Structure formats: C-alpha cells, structure tokens
Amino acid sequence: MRPKHRAILFNFIGFAIIFIIARLILGNFLTIHRLFLALIAAIIANVLAPKFTATTADDGKEKVLMKWIFTKGFKEV
C-alpha cells in the first residue's frame, strides 16, 4: 500500500473512532436532535483526531508522519 493511501486510511480511522465515541457519549448526556449531535461530534473528532501525511524524505523514500495535539512535533508511523 502506498504511503499516501495509508495516510488517508489512517486519517479516516482516527476520525471515525473519535467521532463514534464522541457521538455515543454526547447522546447519553444531551437530549438534542440527532443532526446536531452528529455535527458536534464531527467538530470534536476533527479537533482531537491525529493528522497523518505522506512526505518524501531526503533519500527519496516516502514516509507517513503523524501530528497530534497531545504530542509534540511529528512522529513517523
């Protein structure tokens, strides 16, 4: 699998997991319309989910890097 495709897949998985958790937790505590719950959960997931990107290193190899608000700097995956 190419690093670019892997980065897209990791972005989706990270977003989806945090979205589902946030949606379920908010659904238990708030009694508002489902659409608003989904929008709030999407905003929370967008902020909290790690961001992955595929970059080319100096030696020509492509690498997948991760940036997250809970870690400092970029981490290689």
URFENNOR-V48102 format. One record per backbone hydrogen bond with DSSP energy under -0.5 kcal/mol. NH is the residue of the N-H (numbers start at 1). CO is the residue of the C=O. E is the energy in kcal/mol with one decimal. If there is no record, write none. Layout:
# URFENNOR-V48102
((NH | CO | E) (NH | CO | E))
This chain:
# URFENNOR-V48102
((6 | 2 | -2.4) (7 | 3 | -2.4) (8 | 4 | -1.8) (9 | 5 | -2.3) (10 | 6 | -2.7) (11 | 7 | -2.4) (12 | 8 | -2.2) (13 | 9 | -2.6) (14 | 10 | -2.7) (15 | 11 | -2.3) (16 | 12 | -2.9) (17 | 13 | -2.4) (18 | 14 | -1.8) (19 | 15 | -2.7) (20 | 16 | -2.5) (21 | 17 | -2.2) (22 | 18 | -2.6) (23 | 19 | -2.8) (24 | 20 | -2.3) (25 | 21 | -2.4) (26 | 22 | -2.8) (27 | 23 | -2.1) (28 | 24 | -1.3) (29 | 25 | -1.2) (30 | 26 | -2.9) (37 | 33 | -2.0) (38 | 34 | -2.3) (39 | 35 | -2.2) (40 | 36 | -2.5) (41 | 37 | -2.5) (42 | 38 | -2.2) (43 | 39 | -2.0) (44 | 40 | -2.3) (45 | 41 | -2.6) (46 | 42 | -2.3) (47 | 43 | -1.7) (48 | 44 | -2.6) (49 | 45 | -2.2) (51 | 67 | -3.2) (53 | 65 | -2.4) (55 | 53 | -0.5) (55 | 63 | -2.8) (57 | 55 | -0.5) (57 | 61 | -3.3) (60 | 57 | -1.4) (63 | 55 | -3.3) (65 | 53 | -3.2) (65 | 63 | -0.6) (66 | 75 | -2.9) (67 | 51 | -2.7) (68 | 73 | -0.5) (71 | 68 | -1.4) (73 | 71 | -0.5) (75 | 66 | -2.5) (77 | 64 | -2.9))
